[in-house]
């Protein structure tokens, strides 16, 4: 079928746009970007290092993992005048080596193993370090993101705290399982056995109390279940082995709570060492009541500290609570100059579409196994917008209807990440325009689309009075 005049014009315009994307002057040769470089294959017990053969007659050497071996490795690289080093992010084996080389003034390129996996031939440690060197010399490896030192310390404290929270949650689950095995249906009458009522009753059981009515008297007056209902749920069997397991899990939960408090104290002390960008006294009050969260630090006001060191109130964004904001800051830091555009920041958080495009068509999706902690936190934040009477809440509900929950969740997390990027980079304050503004804006958009479609058929759309 012959092309129409209109389709031919569109085709030429499309081809012209593609032609403009091609570089005007290019060659097949590769230029040397890092002439004084080294490649290191990092391992648990040994490290293999390769340098350009022109710098040393023995260009590939093996070093141990002890500190004295790492010092010898750094001395050798310094004697050769090595300026940059490429190594893979293998577990945590690279951390000590990175610290020593960075202290010597050698720039470390921490590269993703995915970018170096296409090694031709049979793989060995000797070949791997030489392959890393070759790719790095020609500038074919991207340096991975690593925040500054003060953010690394904050991230260590926060990740350890989150690990303890997960361990405490597992202890609660085990306690609930043991109570069910003893036919103590306490979880069916109170919402959470980790609250004041549940912990008081469990502590009394472990102290030897077996009278259900006396145990029910420990209930908090604020819970919905009556004393009679609580007493009926506490009639069961008291098997010795199950009481032993209950005691161990209860003591483990108390120990995790103590460790969480210790992490909070360390985080509080670390915040005091960070520079101030805004006066916490000027922090505006929260314009809406956020859902209280039991894992918020109690020894200091985390929201005020975040505002003091960032200069913006990230909790003003709908769906972002103080724990989500802290997770994002501890993972990516506050300096957005490392990300040139919003798209780069969103891609780093694994919130951008990973489409495989060929011939202008999407032929598949690249599903990466790695999950970014900050991106995952924003995904959970997006789910909380389902009942939000705000601009973002209305937008999420529309996306959820049109795309389904998984895609809408990722798209909304993408939106939240872009807002955070603008606030941190430009110091902008977030202002919610409201649900009505979004619905009116969406209505006008739909009207324009209908008018444009009708114009293609020679029709006209007018709004009813």
DOKOLDREN-443708 format. One record per residue (C-alpha): chain; x, y, z. Coordinates in steps of 0.001 Angstrom, whole numbers, plus 500000, padded with zeros to 6 digits. Layout:
! DOKOLDREN-443708
+------+--------+--------+--------+
: unit :     px :     py :     pz :
+------+--------+--------+--------+
:    A :      X :      Y :      Z :
...
+------+--------+--------+--------+
This chain:
! DOKOLDREN-443708
+------+--------+--------+--------+
: unit :     px :     py :     pz :
+------+--------+--------+--------+
:    A : 500000 : 500000 : 500000 :
:    A : 501385 : 503396 : 499037 :
:    A : 502108 : 505881 : 501782 :
:    A : 499821 : 508880 : 502030 :
:    A : 501285 : 512376 : 501883 :
:    A : 500662 : 512946 : 505601 :
:    A : 502245 : 509650 : 506721 :
:    A : 505268 : 510250 : 504446 :
:    A : 505793 : 513659 : 506022 :
:    A : 505645 : 512171 : 509521 :
:    A : 508080 : 509418 : 508504 :
:    A : 510604 : 511934 : 507139 :
:    A : 510297 : 514078 : 510258 :
:    A : 510927 : 511020 : 512439 :
:    A : 513950 : 509968 : 510388 :
:    A : 515322 : 513519 : 510480 :
:    A : 515028 : 513560 : 514260 :
:    A : 516893 : 510253 : 514477 :
:    A : 519633 : 511531 : 512177 :
:    A : 520229 : 514512 : 514435 :
:    A : 520973 : 512194 : 517342 :
:    A : 523955 : 510657 : 515531 :
:    A : 527392 : 512166 : 516219 :
:    A : 528727 : 514191 : 513349 :
:    A : 532348 : 513081 : 513737 :
:    A : 533290 : 509649 : 515065 :
:    A : 535882 : 506951 : 514604 :
:    A : 536083 : 503271 : 515446 :
:    A : 539234 : 503722 : 517493 :
:    A : 539217 : 503886 : 521292 :
:    A : 541112 : 506647 : 523044 :
:    A : 542970 : 506146 : 526305 :
:    A : 541105 : 507905 : 529123 :
:    A : 543059 : 506655 : 532160 :
:    A : 546679 : 505998 : 531159 :
:    A : 547923 : 505461 : 534731 :
:    A : 545331 : 502986 : 535900 :
:    A : 545098 : 499614 : 537585 :
:    A : 542531 : 496825 : 537720 :
:    A : 541964 : 494785 : 540872 :
:    A : 540045 : 491528 : 541150 :
:    A : 538833 : 491617 : 544752 :
:    A : 538450 : 488399 : 546722 :
:    A : 538049 : 487148 : 550262 :
:    A : 541572 : 485761 : 550773 :
:    A : 543554 : 487439 : 547978 :
:    A : 543496 : 490320 : 545528 :
:    A : 544914 : 490205 : 541994 :
:    A : 546216 : 493511 : 540639 :
:    A : 547049 : 494374 : 537020 :
:    A : 548838 : 497515 : 535794 :
:    A : 549896 : 498552 : 532269 :
:    A : 552915 : 496480 : 531145 :
:    A : 554805 : 499671 : 530282 :
:    A : 554923 : 500647 : 533960 :
:    A : 556306 : 497405 : 535415 :
:    A : 557966 : 494249 : 534000 :
:    A : 555762 : 492183 : 536329 :
:    A : 552384 : 493820 : 535637 :
:    A : 550143 : 491262 : 537400 :
:    A : 550692 : 490522 : 541075 :
:    A : 548848 : 488807 : 543917 :
:    A : 548372 : 490341 : 547371 :
:    A : 546845 : 488958 : 550535 :
:    A : 543870 : 490319 : 552444 :
:    A : 545613 : 491395 : 555659 :
:    A : 546162 : 495073 : 556355 :
:    A : 549920 : 494780 : 555851 :
:    A : 549255 : 493238 : 552429 :
:    A : 546885 : 496047 : 551489 :
:    A : 549500 : 498592 : 552550 :
:    A : 552063 : 496857 : 550327 :
:    A : 549584 : 496929 : 547447 :
:    A : 549043 : 500680 : 547921 :
:    A : 552807 : 501289 : 548144 :
:    A : 553384 : 499453 : 544868 :
:    A : 550686 : 501442 : 543075 :
:    A : 552052 : 504705 : 544440 :
:    A : 555576 : 503880 : 543260 :
:    A : 554218 : 503313 : 539733 :
:    A : 552312 : 506606 : 539798 :
:    A : 548900 : 504977 : 539489 :
:    A : 546135 : 507592 : 539626 :
:    A : 542937 : 505537 : 539258 :
:    A : 541940 : 501997 : 540175 :
:    A : 538952 : 499944 : 539006 :
:    A : 537552 : 497218 : 541237 :
:    A : 534275 : 495369 : 541459 :
:    A : 531823 : 495758 : 544333 :
:    A : 532238 : 492168 : 545530 :
:    A : 530452 : 491749 : 548863 :
:    A : 532181 : 493916 : 551479 :
:    A : 535710 : 492753 : 550627 :
:    A : 536404 : 495977 : 548723 :
:    A : 535630 : 498354 : 551625 :
:    A : 538979 : 498128 : 553450 :
:    A : 540891 : 498338 : 550169 :
:    A : 538878 : 501368 : 549102 :
:    A : 539642 : 503170 : 552368 :
:    A : 543390 : 502577 : 552109 :
:    A : 543672 : 503553 : 548437 :
:    A : 541522 : 506666 : 548912 :
:    A : 543714 : 507745 : 551831 :
:    A : 546747 : 507516 : 549512 :
:    A : 545120 : 509877 : 546994 :
:    A : 544282 : 507166 : 544440 :
:    A : 540846 : 507556 : 542902 :
:    A : 538834 : 504357 : 543190 :
:    A : 536249 : 503396 : 540565 :
:    A : 533775 : 501012 : 542152 :
:    A : 532141 : 499302 : 539190 :
:    A : 529065 : 497128 : 538845 :
:    A : 529951 : 493471 : 538066 :
:    A : 527165 : 493507 : 535451 :
:    A : 529247 : 495922 : 533361 :
:    A : 532267 : 493590 : 533316 :
:    A : 530736 : 490120 : 533062 :
:    A : 531264 : 489694 : 529293 :
:    A : 534852 : 488508 : 529646 :
:    A : 535811 : 486473 : 526549 :
:    A : 537297 : 483056 : 527148 :
:    A : 537629 : 481102 : 530351 :
:    A : 537385 : 483259 : 533470 :
:    A : 540174 : 483346 : 536055 :
:    A : 541381 : 485865 : 538639 :
:    A : 544405 : 486787 : 536498 :
:    A : 542246 : 487369 : 533421 :
:    A : 539636 : 489241 : 535422 :
:    A : 542008 : 491916 : 536734 :
:    A : 543510 : 492401 : 533270 :
:    A : 540058 : 492678 : 531743 :
:    A : 539099 : 495298 : 534335 :
:    A : 542276 : 497223 : 533530 :
:    A : 541570 : 497166 : 529804 :
:    A : 538000 : 498402 : 530187 :
:    A : 539011 : 501082 : 532654 :
:    A : 541915 : 502417 : 530577 :
:    A : 539541 : 503132 : 527702 :
:    A : 536909 : 504663 : 529970 :
:    A : 534314 : 501934 : 529456 :
:    A : 533410 : 501527 : 533138 :
:    A : 531070 : 503745 : 535132 :
:    A : 531875 : 504653 : 538700 :
:    A : 529215 : 503586 : 541163 :
:    A : 527593 : 506070 : 543494 :
:    A : 528980 : 506257 : 547014 :
:    A : 527899 : 509081 : 549351 :
:    A : 530192 : 511184 : 551466 :
:    A : 531658 : 509962 : 554757 :
:    A : 529074 : 511513 : 557088 :
:    A : 526235 : 509931 : 555104 :
:    A : 528029 : 506580 : 555155 :
:    A : 528121 : 506718 : 558949 :
:    A : 524450 : 507661 : 559098 :
:    A : 523582 : 504847 : 556705 :
:    A : 525444 : 502311 : 558856 :
:    A : 523518 : 503330 : 561976 :
:    A : 520170 : 503393 : 560156 :
:    A : 520636 : 500035 : 558411 :
:    A : 521632 : 498433 : 561701 :
:    A : 518521 : 499906 : 563286 :
:    A : 516322 : 498540 : 560520 :
:    A : 517927 : 495124 : 560964 :
:    A : 517024 : 495176 : 564660 :
:    A : 513454 : 496217 : 563818 :
:    A : 513158 : 493195 : 561535 :
:    A : 514543 : 490908 : 564252 :
:    A : 512079 : 492350 : 566788 :
:    A : 509200 : 491740 : 564367 :
:    A : 510252 : 488107 : 563996 :
:    A : 510276 : 487717 : 567772 :
:    A : 506715 : 489066 : 567910 :
:    A : 505637 : 486590 : 565240 :
:    A : 507192 : 483710 : 567177 :
:    A : 505510 : 484865 : 570394 :
:    A : 502152 : 484956 : 568640 :
:    A : 502727 : 481462 : 567261 :
:    A : 503549 : 480063 : 570706 :
:    A : 500485 : 481713 : 572263 :
:    A : 498326 : 480153 : 569561 :
:    A : 499841 : 476727 : 570248 :
:    A : 498809 : 477178 : 573881 :
:    A : 495331 : 478217 : 572596 :
:    A : 495723 : 481684 : 574067 :
:    A : 493884 : 483707 : 571410 :
:    A : 495169 : 487073 : 572612 :
:    A : 495995 : 488196 : 569058 :
:    A : 492289 : 487939 : 568158 :
:    A : 491154 : 490508 : 570730 :
:    A : 493983 : 493075 : 570600 :
:    A : 495536 : 494474 : 567443 :
:    A : 499192 : 494067 : 568405 :
:    A : 500761 : 492012 : 571173 :
:    A : 503816 : 494285 : 571071 :
:    A : 501745 : 497093 : 572619 :
:    A : 501433 : 497935 : 576290 :
:    A : 498552 : 495504 : 576903 :
:    A : 500164 : 492574 : 575125 :
:    A : 503558 : 493037 : 576757 :
:    A : 502059 : 493437 : 580227 :
:    A : 500041 : 490235 : 579858 :
:    A : 502973 : 488233 : 578456 :
:    A : 505241 : 489471 : 581268 :
:    A : 502644 : 488425 : 583862 :
:    A : 502308 : 484968 : 582270 :
:    A : 506065 : 484483 : 582443 :
:    A : 505993 : 485583 : 586093 :
:    A : 503619 : 482702 : 586870 :
:    A : 500151 : 484284 : 586672 :
:    A : 497542 : 481848 : 585282 :
:    A : 494234 : 483466 : 586322 :
:    A : 492606 : 484749 : 583133 :
:    A : 490598 : 487461 : 584917 :
:    A : 493652 : 488854 : 586686 :
:    A : 495516 : 488874 : 583378 :
:    A : 492588 : 490702 : 581741 :
:    A : 492832 : 493447 : 584360 :
:    A : 496161 : 494434 : 582772 :
:    A : 494406 : 495583 : 579595 :
:    A : 494696 : 499213 : 578575 :
:    A : 491362 : 501061 : 578921 :
:    A : 491729 : 502336 : 575367 :
:    A : 491435 : 498969 : 573606 :
:    A : 488088 : 497998 : 572074 :
:    A : 487860 : 494490 : 573535 :
:    A : 486138 : 494217 : 576907 :
:    A : 487743 : 492679 : 579963 :
:    A : 485477 : 489649 : 579570 :
:    A : 486599 : 489055 : 575983 :
:    A : 490252 : 489369 : 576956 :
:    A : 489736 : 486928 : 579840 :
:    A : 488089 : 484359 : 577551 :
:    A : 491008 : 484569 : 575120 :
:    A : 493489 : 483799 : 577924 :
:    A : 492112 : 480369 : 578816 :
:    A : 494354 : 477650 : 577429 :
:    A : 496984 : 475065 : 578229 :
:    A : 500272 : 475967 : 579917 :
:    A : 502762 : 473535 : 578444 :
:    A : 506218 : 473872 : 579920 :
:    A : 508166 : 473665 : 576652 :
:    A : 505979 : 476332 : 575037 :
:    A : 506410 : 478647 : 578018 :
:    A : 510180 : 478181 : 577616 :
:    A : 509993 : 479270 : 573958 :
:    A : 507736 : 482199 : 574888 :
:    A : 510254 : 483406 : 577480 :
:    A : 513153 : 483244 : 575018 :
:    A : 511262 : 485154 : 572338 :
:    A : 510071 : 487771 : 574846 :
:    A : 513606 : 488302 : 576136 :
:    A : 514849 : 488494 : 572533 :
:    A : 512244 : 491162 : 571748 :
:    A : 513276 : 493203 : 574800 :
:    A : 516922 : 492895 : 573785 :
:    A : 516121 : 494137 : 570264 :
:    A : 514280 : 497126 : 571710 :
:    A : 517363 : 497982 : 573758 :
:    A : 519603 : 497738 : 570693 :
:    A : 517233 : 499965 : 568709 :
:    A : 517486 : 502557 : 571479 :
:    A : 521295 : 502339 : 571328 :
:    A : 521196 : 502945 : 567562 :
:    A : 518936 : 505948 : 568142 :
:    A : 521441 : 507390 : 570592 :
:    A : 524313 : 506949 : 568134 :
:    A : 522229 : 508564 : 565388 :
:    A : 521427 : 511471 : 567702 :
:    A : 525119 : 512038 : 568451 :
:    A : 525965 : 511859 : 564741 :
:    A : 523354 : 514482 : 563844 :
:    A : 525036 : 516881 : 566264 :
:    A : 528235 : 516728 : 564176 :
:    A : 526474 : 517643 : 560915 :
:    A : 526346 : 521197 : 559558 :
:    A : 523170 : 523201 : 560007 :
:    A : 521315 : 524507 : 556945 :
:    A : 518140 : 525728 : 558630 :
:    A : 516936 : 526694 : 562082 :
:    A : 514753 : 523890 : 563476 :
:    A : 512766 : 526534 : 565363 :
:    A : 511434 : 527714 : 561986 :
:    A : 510134 : 524261 : 561055 :
:    A : 506462 : 524708 : 560157 :
:    A : 504015 : 522505 : 562037 :
:    A : 502808 : 519416 : 560262 :
:    A : 499751 : 520544 : 558283 :
:    A : 498077 : 517157 : 558594 :
:    A : 498125 : 514402 : 561167 :
:    A : 500403 : 511686 : 559827 :
:    A : 499789 : 508128 : 560946 :
:    A : 501862 : 507491 : 564086 :
:    A : 504564 : 504913 : 563697 :
:    A : 505903 : 502850 : 566582 :
:    A : 509445 : 502737 : 565168 :
:    A : 510103 : 506494 : 565327 :
:    A : 513136 : 507319 : 567553 :
:    A : 512080 : 508474 : 571015 :
:    A : 515293 : 510048 : 572303 :
:    A : 515237 : 512979 : 569831 :
:    A : 513009 : 514695 : 567281 :
:    A : 514062 : 513128 : 563981 :
:    A : 511881 : 515455 : 561883 :
:    A : 513544 : 518562 : 563331 :
:    A : 517032 : 517131 : 562773 :
:    A : 516241 : 516257 : 559164 :
:    A : 514996 : 519804 : 558586 :
:    A : 518088 : 521251 : 560247 :
:    A : 520626 : 519379 : 558082 :
:    A : 518700 : 519421 : 554778 :
:    A : 517028 : 522827 : 554937 :
:    A : 513700 : 521426 : 553674 :
:    A : 510805 : 519544 : 555230 :
:    A : 510511 : 516297 : 553274 :
:    A : 507630 : 515137 : 555481 :
:    A : 505468 : 517860 : 553900 :
:    A : 505200 : 515616 : 550834 :
:    A : 502057 : 513508 : 550918 :
:    A : 502881 : 509882 : 551739 :
:    A : 506367 : 510650 : 553094 :
:    A : 506695 : 510140 : 556834 :
:    A : 509803 : 510828 : 558865 :
:    A : 511090 : 507239 : 558594 :
:    A : 510826 : 507257 : 554799 :
:    A : 512592 : 510620 : 554625 :
:    A : 515382 : 509326 : 556875 :
:    A : 515798 : 506219 : 554709 :
:    A : 516143 : 508309 : 551541 :
:    A : 518681 : 510686 : 553107 :
:    A : 520748 : 507856 : 554612 :
:    A : 520935 : 506079 : 551235 :
:    A : 521518 : 508922 : 548751 :
:    A : 522598 : 511838 : 550923 :
:    A : 521630 : 515490 : 550551 :
:    A : 523926 : 516608 : 547708 :
:    A : 521935 : 516246 : 544498 :
:    A : 524742 : 517699 : 542375 :
:    A : 525979 : 514144 : 541848 :
:    A : 522875 : 513561 : 539756 :
:    A : 522771 : 515931 : 536803 :
:    A : 519074 : 515418 : 536102 :
:    A : 515959 : 514100 : 537760 :
:    A : 516000 : 511163 : 535370 :
:    A : 519433 : 510053 : 536597 :
:    A : 518282 : 510248 : 540209 :
:    A : 515139 : 508238 : 539467 :
:    A : 517135 : 505666 : 537496 :
:    A : 519547 : 505253 : 540412 :
:    A : 516571 : 504483 : 542668 :
:    A : 515419 : 501829 : 540145 :
:    A : 512134 : 503653 : 539630 :
:    A : 512428 : 504389 : 535911 :
:    A : 511028 : 502136 : 533157 :
:    A : 513637 : 499584 : 532050 :
:    A : 512304 : 499116 : 528548 :
:    A : 514130 : 497281 : 525767 :
:    A : 513482 : 499288 : 522604 :
:    A : 514205 : 498143 : 519066 :
:    A : 512947 : 499866 : 515944 :
:    A : 511083 : 502409 : 518040 :
:    A : 509022 : 499685 : 519739 :
:    A : 509162 : 498245 : 523237 :
:    A : 510114 : 494574 : 522894 :
:    A : 510639 : 493702 : 526543 :
:    A : 511606 : 494846 : 529997 :
:    A : 514916 : 494486 : 531803 :
:    A : 514090 : 493225 : 535273 :
:    A : 517002 : 493948 : 537558 :
:    A : 517235 : 491808 : 540663 :
:    A : 518894 : 494489 : 542784 :
:    A : 516566 : 496697 : 544824 :
:    A : 517489 : 500137 : 546061 :
:    A : 516473 : 500660 : 549704 :
:    A : 515447 : 504273 : 549130 :
:    A : 513458 : 503319 : 546039 :
:    A : 511733 : 500522 : 547936 :
:    A : 510799 : 502950 : 550733 :
:    A : 509252 : 505310 : 548167 :
:    A : 507251 : 502436 : 546689 :
:    A : 505709 : 501768 : 550104 :
:    A : 505095 : 505497 : 550520 :
:    A : 503179 : 505530 : 547227 :
:    A : 500786 : 502852 : 548517 :
:    A : 499775 : 505111 : 551420 :
:    A : 498303 : 507652 : 548953 :
:    A : 495304 : 505479 : 548117 :
:    A : 493010 : 507376 : 550536 :
:    A : 494819 : 510706 : 550539 :
:    A : 492579 : 513683 : 549692 :
:    A : 495472 : 515534 : 548063 :
:    A : 496847 : 516229 : 544589 :
:    A : 499169 : 513218 : 544738 :
:    A : 496430 : 511024 : 546140 :
:    A : 494076 : 511866 : 543262 :
:    A : 496855 : 511260 : 540750 :
:    A : 497722 : 507874 : 542255 :
:    A : 494100 : 506712 : 542195 :
:    A : 493790 : 507633 : 538518 :
:    A : 497045 : 505831 : 537672 :
:    A : 495930 : 502815 : 539692 :
:    A : 492679 : 502624 : 537739 :
:    A : 494398 : 502948 : 534381 :
:    A : 497635 : 500965 : 534908 :
:    A : 496968 : 498622 : 537815 :
:    A : 498519 : 498685 : 541269 :
:    A : 502133 : 497529 : 540521 :
:    A : 502743 : 499975 : 537664 :
:    A : 500927 : 502806 : 539416 :
:    A : 502973 : 502208 : 542554 :
:    A : 506228 : 502504 : 540626 :
:    A : 505039 : 505534 : 538667 :
:    A : 503954 : 507306 : 541852 :
:    A : 507246 : 506469 : 543571 :
:    A : 508933 : 508011 : 540521 :
:    A : 506893 : 511179 : 541103 :
:    A : 507826 : 511291 : 544796 :
:    A : 511521 : 510873 : 543928 :
:    A : 511386 : 513801 : 541512 :
:    A : 509798 : 516021 : 544148 :
:    A : 512495 : 515065 : 546667 :
:    A : 515192 : 515799 : 544073 :
:    A : 513855 : 519308 : 543436 :
:    A : 513496 : 520078 : 547117 :
:    A : 517028 : 518975 : 547994 :
:    A : 518712 : 520524 : 544961 :
:    A : 516891 : 523855 : 544783 :
:    A : 515656 : 524216 : 548371 :
:    A : 512055 : 524358 : 547217 :
:    A : 509187 : 523834 : 549640 :
:    A : 506443 : 521422 : 548678 :
:    A : 502968 : 522935 : 548302 :
:    A : 499950 : 520695 : 547860 :
:    A : 497455 : 522109 : 545344 :
:    A : 494661 : 519822 : 546488 :
:    A : 492483 : 517118 : 545011 :
:    A : 490052 : 519580 : 543402 :
:    A : 492849 : 521285 : 541459 :
:    A : 494046 : 517968 : 540060 :
:    A : 490566 : 516826 : 539054 :
:    A : 489894 : 520133 : 537293 :
:    A : 493263 : 519940 : 535531 :
:    A : 492574 : 516368 : 534427 :
:    A : 489125 : 517369 : 533164 :
:    A : 490566 : 520155 : 531015 :
:    A : 493154 : 517739 : 529640 :
:    A : 490468 : 515259 : 528616 :
:    A : 488444 : 518023 : 526949 :
:    A : 491446 : 519099 : 524886 :
:    A : 492065 : 515524 : 523805 :
:    A : 488438 : 515094 : 522719 :
:    A : 488503 : 518383 : 520813 :
:    A : 491681 : 517352 : 519005 :
:    A : 490231 : 513940 : 518133 :
:    A : 486997 : 515469 : 516916 :
:    A : 488896 : 517967 : 514750 :
:    A : 490531 : 515065 : 512884 :
:    A : 487040 : 513956 : 511759 :
:    A : 485851 : 517472 : 510998 :
:    A : 483716 : 517678 : 514113 :
:    A : 483584 : 520137 : 516984 :
:    A : 483151 : 519531 : 520706 :
:    A : 481548 : 522156 : 522901 :
:    A : 481003 : 522099 : 526631 :
:    A : 477414 : 521901 : 527868 :
:    A : 476131 : 524945 : 529662 :
+------+--------+--------+--------+
